[in-house]
């Protein structure tokens, strides 16, 4: 039988192995893994293709499968007397076990790597070995180990650059950057991290896993260094990378926590909550405490105190200290004495600089509320000293240390009755937070500034600051802060007296939206279907001429509905 011409022109499908390689290079790791596994079922894959299959499995979150494949590749390379390839397989086995928290096996494979490097006199693979040793030294709080990590990482970088091994160079520069940050050389450390990211963003990295590690590492380091602008930039880049690879799993959880923190600082609390919830579902067990604590912060700021308490407890169970968030929760609940007890304990207990930078602003707030003005002033003075140190190290380029110190000084002075002194610091603080693009912290400073103006008898200036703070708190959904603001401004009285076009049921829906409930939760509360709740919201938006839950929240507060 003759073959039709059209059929004769059809291309033959590529063999599964060739298809797997092509899909891997294009970043389609789910399809690549399927193609590799089809090829492997027909004939055992060679070692180098087993490595690509293992990387695909790892990127999809199938860690056990990845480790099995790396083990097969390692044995294949040993049988072929390919020491360099066997060393690389041993490195990735050590890496995979380390990221799972299986430190004993990670150490065992690290020793295997060292043995192969020494036995074969390998140069390029020595860079990976030194980089891994530097990473382990960073796990120690001992400054001597941090200095050792810096030396190992720099030696690894020199080798990697000489042999043009971009994977090893990125890993070693990340290690050097973190070591420098811990040693107080902030500018130098961030520069080292920027060098690593230049290699990543230029597409020079050989293994996609390295990209994920680098993004998470540099965002975390930027937040640690109070460089939120840098964290925003790298978070955006990481988000773009993740969205190009929707099936990516290992780095999404931790990156989602970072993205949640950045969105919270930027004033996108709903987006931050969504990221934190996603992170809590996808994060590795070792990072569960970070996700739970971030959820606790968002719940506390929005006034969902029961949910915040539960999240802080989960964070504590996962190994993340629940303070200062839990301490501030007690203050928001009106349990000032309990908050003060925790604050005094932690003031003596926390010794690391990063811990104190996070804790001291909350300490000043609690001590000021408790009437302990001397303690509040001491905390503010320490923050000023830390800000000066940050300026000298180059970290103050972000402005956050200065903004924190100014806020603390103004808060302490205001609580001590030194309103005239406080207003200078608080005005500068509000401007600093504004320049940093952090609306909640700006509004907090302006609310305190308003109280100081009122104490000085300048009611008009006080009303302006309070109303500016009120608008921001309403937009964000910061219910506790709104409740704490002075009542009875002319604008609020006028708004409350005006009639609302909403029905009684629509007012109920708006109140629950203001409390931060989702459509599903509102439906459960009012015994309605989600579709009915959505219809009510559509009617509310149409009547009020608005388009978001944040706008509905602002309307509710402006018109006295809550």
C-alpha positions as CSV (number, residue, x, y, z in Angstrom):
1,X,0.0,0.0,0.0
2,X,1.3,3.4,-1.0
3,X,2.1,5.9,1.9
4,X,0.3,9.3,1.4
5,X,2.7,12.1,0.7
6,X,1.3,14.1,3.7
7,X,2.0,11.2,6.0
8,X,5.5,10.8,4.6
9,X,6.3,14.4,5.5
10,X,5.4,14.0,9.2
11,X,8.5,14.2,11.4
12,X,9.3,11.2,13.6
13,X,8.9,11.9,17.3
14,X,12.1,12.5,19.2
15,X,13.4,9.6,21.3
16,X,12.4,10.1,25.0
17,X,16.0,10.7,26.0
18,X,16.6,13.5,23.5
19,X,13.2,14.9,24.4
20,X,14.1,14.8,28.2
21,X,17.3,16.7,27.5
22,X,15.5,19.3,25.5
23,X,12.7,19.8,28.0
24,X,15.2,20.1,30.9
25,X,17.1,22.8,29.1
26,X,13.9,24.7,28.5
27,X,12.9,24.5,32.2
28,X,10.0,22.2,31.6
29,X,11.0,19.9,34.5
30,X,7.7,18.0,34.9
31,X,7.7,16.9,31.3
32,X,11.5,16.4,31.3
33,X,11.2,14.0,34.3
34,X,8.5,12.0,32.5
35,X,10.5,11.8,29.4
36,X,13.7,10.7,31.3
37,X,11.7,8.1,33.2
38,X,10.3,6.7,30.0
39,X,13.8,6.4,28.5
40,X,15.1,4.8,31.7
41,X,12.4,2.2,31.7
42,X,13.6,1.1,28.2
43,X,17.3,1.2,29.0
44,X,19.2,2.4,32.1
45,X,20.2,6.0,31.7
46,X,23.9,7.0,31.6
47,X,25.2,8.9,34.6
48,X,25.0,12.4,33.2
49,X,21.4,11.9,32.2
50,X,20.7,10.5,35.6
51,X,22.0,13.8,37.1
52,X,19.6,15.8,34.9
53,X,16.7,13.5,36.0
54,X,17.7,13.9,39.6
55,X,17.8,17.7,39.3
56,X,14.3,17.7,37.6
57,X,13.0,15.6,40.5
58,X,14.5,17.9,43.1
59,X,13.1,21.0,41.4
60,X,9.6,19.3,41.6
61,X,10.0,18.6,45.3
62,X,10.5,14.9,44.9
63,X,13.6,14.8,47.1
64,X,13.6,11.0,47.8
65,X,13.5,10.3,44.1
66,X,16.2,12.8,43.5
67,X,18.5,11.3,46.1
68,X,18.0,7.8,44.6
69,X,18.9,9.0,41.2
70,X,21.9,10.9,42.4
71,X,23.1,7.7,44.1
72,X,22.7,5.8,40.9
73,X,24.7,8.4,39.0
74,X,27.4,8.4,41.7
75,X,27.8,4.6,41.3
76,X,27.8,4.9,37.5
77,X,30.6,7.4,37.6
78,X,32.7,5.4,40.0
79,X,32.3,2.3,37.7
80,X,33.4,4.4,34.8
81,X,36.4,5.8,36.8
82,X,35.1,9.3,36.3
83,X,36.3,10.9,39.5
84,X,35.3,14.5,38.6
85,X,31.7,13.5,37.8
86,X,31.5,11.2,40.9
87,X,32.7,14.2,43.1
88,X,30.0,16.4,41.7
89,X,27.3,13.7,42.4
90,X,28.7,13.4,46.0
91,X,28.4,17.2,46.4
92,X,24.8,17.2,45.3
93,X,24.0,14.3,47.5
94,X,25.5,16.2,50.5
95,X,23.5,19.3,49.4
96,X,20.2,17.3,49.1
97,X,20.6,15.7,52.6
98,X,21.6,19.1,54.1
99,X,18.5,20.9,52.8
100,X,16.3,18.1,54.3
101,X,18.0,18.6,57.7
102,X,19.7,15.2,57.5
103,X,23.0,16.5,58.7
104,X,24.7,13.2,59.4
105,X,24.2,12.0,55.8
106,X,25.2,15.4,54.5
107,X,28.4,15.2,56.5
108,X,29.0,11.6,55.2
109,X,28.7,12.6,51.6
110,X,30.9,15.7,52.2
111,X,33.6,13.4,53.5
112,X,33.2,11.2,50.4
113,X,33.5,14.3,48.2
114,X,36.7,15.3,50.1
115,X,38.2,11.8,49.6
116,X,37.5,11.8,45.9
117,X,38.9,15.3,45.4
118,X,42.1,14.3,47.2
119,X,42.5,10.9,45.5
120,X,42.1,12.3,42.0
121,X,43.8,15.7,42.6
122,X,40.7,17.5,41.3
123,X,40.8,21.3,41.1
124,X,37.4,22.4,39.9
125,X,35.6,20.1,42.3
126,X,37.8,21.4,45.2
127,X,35.9,24.7,44.8
128,X,32.6,22.8,45.6
129,X,34.3,21.1,48.5
130,X,35.5,24.3,50.0
131,X,32.2,26.0,49.5
132,X,30.4,23.2,51.3
133,X,32.9,23.4,54.2
134,X,32.3,27.1,54.4
135,X,28.6,26.6,54.5
136,X,28.9,24.2,57.5
137,X,31.1,26.7,59.3
138,X,28.4,29.4,58.9
139,X,26.0,27.1,60.8
140,X,28.1,27.8,64.0
141,X,27.5,31.0,66.1
142,X,31.2,31.1,66.9
143,X,32.8,34.2,65.2
144,X,36.0,32.2,64.7
145,X,34.0,29.7,62.5
146,X,32.5,32.6,60.6
147,X,36.0,33.9,59.8
148,X,36.9,30.4,58.8
149,X,33.8,30.3,56.5
150,X,34.9,33.6,54.9
151,X,38.4,32.2,54.2
152,X,37.1,28.9,52.7
153,X,34.5,30.7,50.6
154,X,37.1,33.2,49.2
155,X,39.5,30.3,48.4
156,X,36.6,28.5,46.7
157,X,35.7,31.6,44.7
158,X,39.3,32.0,43.4
159,X,39.3,28.4,42.2
160,X,35.9,28.6,40.7
161,X,36.7,31.7,38.7
162,X,39.9,30.2,37.4
163,X,38.2,27.1,36.1
164,X,35.0,29.0,35.1
165,X,32.7,26.9,37.3
166,X,29.7,29.2,37.8
167,X,27.8,26.9,40.2
168,X,30.7,26.8,42.6
169,X,31.4,30.5,42.2
170,X,27.8,31.4,43.1
171,X,27.7,29.1,46.1
172,X,31.1,30.4,47.4
173,X,30.2,34.1,46.9
174,X,26.9,33.5,48.8
175,X,28.9,32.0,51.7
176,X,31.4,34.9,51.7
177,X,28.6,37.4,51.6
178,X,26.8,35.9,54.6
179,X,30.1,35.6,56.5
180,X,30.9,39.3,55.9
181,X,27.4,40.3,57.1
182,X,27.8,38.4,60.3
183,X,31.2,40.0,60.9
184,X,29.7,43.5,60.5
185,X,31.1,44.3,57.1
186,X,27.7,45.0,55.6
187,X,28.6,46.9,52.4
188,X,31.3,44.4,51.5
189,X,28.9,41.5,52.2
190,X,26.1,42.9,50.1
191,X,28.6,43.6,47.3
192,X,29.7,39.9,47.4
193,X,26.0,38.8,47.1
194,X,25.5,41.2,44.2
195,X,28.4,39.5,42.4
196,X,26.7,36.1,42.9
197,X,23.4,37.5,41.6
198,X,25.1,39.0,38.5
199,X,26.1,35.5,37.5
200,X,22.6,34.2,38.2
201,X,20.7,36.9,36.3
202,X,23.0,36.8,33.3
203,X,22.0,33.1,32.8
204,X,25.5,31.8,33.4
205,X,24.5,29.3,36.1
206,X,24.8,25.6,35.0
207,X,22.3,24.0,37.4
208,X,18.8,25.6,38.0
209,X,18.9,24.6,41.7
210,X,21.6,27.2,42.2
211,X,19.2,29.9,41.0
212,X,16.7,29.1,43.7
213,X,19.3,29.0,46.4
214,X,20.7,32.3,45.4
215,X,17.4,34.2,45.2
216,X,16.3,32.9,48.6
217,X,19.7,33.7,50.1
218,X,20.1,37.2,48.8
219,X,16.5,38.2,49.8
220,X,17.0,36.9,53.3
221,X,20.3,38.7,53.6
222,X,18.8,42.0,52.3
223,X,16.1,41.8,54.9
224,X,18.7,41.0,57.6
225,X,20.7,44.1,56.5
226,X,17.5,46.3,56.6
227,X,17.9,46.9,52.9
228,X,14.3,46.7,52.0
229,X,14.8,48.3,48.6
230,X,17.2,45.6,47.7
231,X,14.9,43.0,49.1
232,X,12.1,44.4,46.9
233,X,14.2,44.2,43.8
234,X,15.4,40.6,44.3
235,X,11.9,39.5,45.4
236,X,10.5,40.8,42.2
237,X,13.2,39.0,40.2
238,X,12.6,35.8,42.2
239,X,8.9,36.1,41.6
240,X,9.5,36.4,37.9
241,X,11.7,33.3,37.9
242,X,9.2,31.3,39.9
243,X,6.3,32.3,37.7
244,X,8.2,31.1,34.6
245,X,8.5,27.7,36.3
246,X,5.1,27.1,37.8
247,X,6.0,23.5,38.8
248,X,8.9,24.6,40.9
249,X,8.6,23.5,44.5
250,X,11.7,23.6,46.9
251,X,12.3,27.3,47.0
252,X,8.7,28.5,46.8
253,X,7.8,28.1,50.5
254,X,10.8,30.1,51.9
255,X,10.6,32.7,49.1
256,X,6.9,33.1,49.8
257,X,7.7,34.0,53.4
258,X,10.2,36.7,52.1
259,X,7.6,38.0,49.7
260,X,5.0,38.2,52.4
261,X,7.4,40.2,54.6
262,X,8.1,42.6,51.8
263,X,4.4,43.0,50.9
264,X,3.6,43.6,54.5
265,X,6.2,46.4,54.7
266,X,4.9,47.9,51.4
267,X,1.3,48.0,52.8
268,X,-0.2,45.2,50.7
269,X,-1.5,43.2,53.7
270,X,-4.0,41.1,51.8
271,X,-1.3,40.1,49.4
272,X,1.1,39.4,52.3
273,X,-1.5,37.2,54.0
274,X,-2.1,35.2,50.8
275,X,1.7,34.7,50.5
276,X,2.1,33.7,54.1
277,X,-0.8,31.2,53.9
278,X,0.8,29.7,50.8
279,X,4.2,29.6,52.4
280,X,2.8,27.7,55.5
281,X,1.4,25.1,53.1
282,X,4.6,24.7,51.0
283,X,7.5,25.5,53.3
284,X,10.0,22.9,54.4
285,X,9.6,21.7,58.1
286,X,12.9,23.5,58.9
287,X,11.3,26.8,57.9
288,X,7.8,26.3,59.3
289,X,8.5,28.6,62.2
290,X,9.2,31.5,59.9
291,X,5.9,31.1,58.0
292,X,3.9,30.7,61.3
293,X,5.5,33.8,62.8
294,X,4.7,35.8,59.7
295,X,1.1,34.7,59.9
296,X,1.0,35.7,63.5
297,X,2.2,39.2,62.7
298,X,-0.4,39.7,60.0
299,X,-3.2,38.4,62.2
300,X,-2.1,40.6,65.1
301,X,-1.8,43.8,63.0
302,X,-5.3,43.2,61.6
303,X,-6.9,42.5,65.0
304,X,-7.4,38.8,64.7
305,X,-5.9,38.1,68.1
306,X,-7.1,34.4,68.5
307,X,-5.5,33.5,65.1
308,X,-2.4,35.4,66.0
309,X,-2.0,33.6,69.3
310,X,-2.3,30.2,67.5
311,X,0.2,31.2,64.8
312,X,2.8,32.4,67.4
313,X,2.4,29.1,69.3
314,X,3.0,27.1,66.1
315,X,6.1,29.2,65.4
316,X,7.4,28.5,68.9
317,X,6.8,24.8,68.5
318,X,8.7,24.9,65.2
319,X,11.7,26.5,66.9
320,X,11.1,30.2,66.1
321,X,10.9,32.5,69.1
322,X,7.4,34.0,69.2
323,X,8.6,37.4,70.4
324,X,8.5,40.2,69.9
325,X,5.2,39.5,68.2
326,X,3.6,37.7,71.1
327,X,4.7,40.5,73.5
328,X,3.0,43.1,71.3
329,X,-0.1,40.9,71.1
330,X,-0.4,41.0,74.9
331,X,0.0,44.8,74.7
332,X,-2.8,45.0,72.1
333,X,-5.0,42.9,74.3
334,X,-4.6,45.3,77.1
335,X,-2.4,43.0,79.1
336,X,0.4,45.6,79.6
337,X,1.8,44.0,82.7
338,X,2.3,40.6,80.9
339,X,3.9,42.4,78.0
340,X,6.2,44.3,80.3
341,X,7.3,41.1,82.1
342,X,8.3,39.5,78.7
343,X,10.0,42.7,77.6
344,X,12.2,42.9,80.7
345,X,13.1,39.2,80.4
346,X,14.1,39.5,76.8
347,X,16.0,42.7,77.3
348,X,18.5,40.7,79.3
349,X,18.2,37.4,77.4
350,X,18.7,38.6,73.8
351,X,22.3,39.3,73.0
352,X,22.9,39.1,69.2
353,X,22.7,42.3,67.3
354,X,20.1,41.1,64.8
355,X,17.9,39.9,67.7
356,X,18.1,43.2,69.5
357,X,17.4,45.2,66.3
358,X,14.2,43.3,65.9
359,X,13.3,43.4,69.6
360,X,14.1,46.9,70.8
361,X,11.4,48.9,68.9
362,X,8.8,46.6,70.5
363,X,10.6,47.0,73.9
364,X,10.4,50.8,73.7
365,X,6.7,50.6,72.8
366,X,5.9,48.3,75.7
367,X,8.0,50.2,78.3
368,X,6.4,53.5,77.2
369,X,2.9,52.0,77.6
370,X,3.8,50.6,81.0
371,X,5.0,54.0,82.2
372,X,8.6,52.9,82.5
373,X,10.1,56.0,80.8
374,X,13.6,55.3,82.0
375,X,13.6,51.9,80.4
376,X,12.0,53.2,77.2
377,X,14.7,55.9,76.9
378,X,17.4,53.3,77.4
379,X,16.0,51.1,74.6
380,X,15.8,54.2,72.3
381,X,19.4,55.1,73.1
382,X,20.6,51.6,72.2
383,X,18.7,51.8,68.9
384,X,20.4,55.1,68.2
385,X,23.7,53.5,68.8
386,X,22.9,50.6,66.6
387,X,21.8,53.0,63.8
388,X,25.2,54.8,64.1
389,X,27.0,51.5,63.8
390,X,24.9,50.6,60.8
391,X,25.8,54.0,59.2
392,X,29.5,53.3,59.7
393,X,29.2,49.8,58.2
394,X,27.3,51.0,55.2
395,X,24.0,49.3,56.2
396,X,22.3,52.7,56.8
397,X,21.9,53.3,53.1
398,X,18.4,51.8,53.5
399,X,17.5,54.3,56.2
400,X,15.7,51.7,58.3
401,X,18.0,51.8,61.3
402,X,17.7,55.6,61.5
403,X,13.9,55.5,61.1
404,X,13.6,52.9,63.9
405,X,15.8,55.0,66.2
406,X,13.9,58.2,65.6
407,X,10.5,56.5,66.2
408,X,11.8,55.0,69.4
409,X,13.2,58.3,70.7
410,X,9.9,60.1,69.9
411,X,7.8,57.3,71.5
412,X,9.9,57.4,74.7
413,X,9.8,61.2,74.9
414,X,6.1,61.4,74.3
415,X,5.4,58.8,77.0
416,X,7.6,60.7,79.4
417,X,5.6,63.9,78.8
418,X,8.4,65.5,76.8
419,X,6.1,66.4,73.9
420,X,8.2,69.3,72.5
421,X,11.2,67.1,72.2
422,X,9.2,64.1,70.9
423,X,7.7,66.0,67.9
424,X,11.1,66.7,66.3
425,X,12.0,63.0,66.3
426,X,8.5,61.8,65.3
427,X,8.3,64.3,62.4
428,X,11.6,63.1,61.1
429,X,10.6,59.5,61.7
430,X,7.3,59.8,59.7
431,X,9.2,61.4,56.8
432,X,11.9,58.6,56.9
433,X,9.2,55.9,56.8
434,X,7.5,57.7,54.0
435,X,10.7,57.8,52.0
436,X,11.2,54.1,52.6
437,X,7.6,53.4,51.3
438,X,6.4,51.8,54.5
439,X,2.9,53.2,55.1
440,X,2.0,51.4,58.3
441,X,5.1,52.5,60.2
442,X,4.7,56.0,58.9
443,X,1.1,56.0,60.1
444,X,2.2,54.8,63.6
445,X,4.7,57.6,63.8
446,X,2.0,60.2,62.7
447,X,-0.5,58.9,65.2
448,X,2.0,59.4,68.1
449,X,2.9,62.7,66.6
450,X,-0.8,63.7,66.7
451,X,-0.9,62.9,70.4
452,X,2.1,65.0,71.1
453,X,0.6,68.0,69.2
454,X,-2.6,67.6,71.2
455,X,-0.5,67.6,74.4
456,X,1.1,70.9,73.2
457,X,-2.4,72.4,72.6
458,X,-2.1,72.4,68.8
459,X,-5.5,70.7,68.1
460,X,-5.5,71.5,64.4
461,X,-2.0,69.9,63.8
462,X,-3.1,67.0,66.0
463,X,-6.3,66.4,63.9
464,X,-4.3,66.5,60.6
465,X,-1.8,63.8,61.8
466,X,-4.5,61.6,63.3
467,X,-6.7,61.8,60.2
468,X,-3.7,60.9,58.0
469,X,-3.0,58.0,60.2
470,X,-6.7,57.0,60.3
471,X,-6.8,56.9,56.5
472,X,-3.8,54.6,56.3
473,X,-4.9,52.3,59.1
474,X,-8.4,52.0,57.4
475,X,-6.9,51.2,54.0
476,X,-4.6,48.5,55.5
477,X,-7.2,47.1,57.8
478,X,-5.2,47.8,61.0
479,X,-8.2,47.5,63.3
480,X,-6.3,47.7,66.7
481,X,-4.5,50.9,65.6
482,X,-7.8,52.5,64.4
483,X,-9.4,51.6,67.7
484,X,-6.6,53.3,69.6
485,X,-6.9,56.6,67.7
486,X,-8.6,59.6,69.4
487,X,-12.3,59.6,68.7
488,X,-14.6,62.5,67.7
489,X,-12.7,64.4,65.0
490,X,-15.0,66.7,62.9
491,X,-14.6,64.5,59.9
492,X,-15.5,61.3,61.8
493,X,-18.5,62.9,63.4
494,X,-19.8,64.1,60.0
495,X,-19.2,60.7,58.4
496,X,-20.9,58.8,61.1
497,X,-24.0,61.0,61.0
498,X,-24.4,60.7,57.2
499,X,-26.8,58.0,56.0
500,X,-25.4,54.9,54.3
501,X,-27.0,53.5,51.2
502,X,-26.3,49.9,52.3
503,X,-28.9,47.5,53.6
504,X,-28.6,46.0,57.0
505,X,-27.3,42.7,55.5
506,X,-24.7,44.6,53.4
507,X,-23.6,46.5,56.6
508,X,-23.1,43.1,58.3
509,X,-21.0,41.9,55.3
510,X,-18.9,45.1,55.3
511,X,-18.2,44.7,59.1
512,X,-17.0,41.1,58.6
513,X,-14.8,42.2,55.6
514,X,-13.3,44.9,57.9
515,X,-12.5,42.2,60.4
516,X,-10.4,40.5,57.8
517,X,-12.7,37.5,57.0
518,X,-12.7,35.8,53.6
519,X,-15.9,35.2,51.6
520,X,-16.0,31.6,52.8
521,X,-15.7,32.7,56.5
522,X,-18.3,35.4,56.0
523,X,-20.7,32.9,54.5
524,X,-20.2,30.6,57.5
525,X,-20.7,33.4,59.9
526,X,-23.9,34.6,58.3
527,X,-25.1,31.2,57.2
528,X,-25.1,32.1,53.6
529,X,-23.6,30.6,50.4
530,X,-20.3,32.0,49.1
531,X,-22.1,33.0,45.9
532,X,-24.6,35.1,48.0
533,X,-21.7,36.8,49.8
534,X,-20.0,37.6,46.5
535,X,-23.3,39.1,45.2
536,X,-23.6,41.2,48.3
537,X,-20.0,42.5,47.8
538,X,-20.7,43.3,44.2
539,X,-23.8,45.3,45.3
540,X,-21.7,47.1,48.0
541,X,-19.0,48.0,45.5
542,X,-21.5,49.3,43.0
543,X,-23.4,51.4,45.6
544,X,-20.3,52.9,47.1
545,X,-18.3,53.3,43.8
546,X,-15.4,51.3,45.1
547,X,-13.5,48.3,43.9
548,X,-11.7,46.5,46.7
549,X,-12.0,45.1,50.2
550,X,-9.6,47.7,51.5
551,X,-11.8,50.5,50.2
552,X,-14.8,48.9,51.9
553,X,-12.8,48.8,55.1
554,X,-12.0,52.5,54.8
555,X,-15.6,53.3,54.2
556,X,-16.7,51.3,57.2
557,X,-14.4,53.2,59.5
558,X,-15.1,56.6,57.9
559,X,-18.9,56.1,58.3
560,X,-18.9,54.7,61.8
561,X,-20.1,51.2,60.8
562,X,-17.6,49.5,63.1
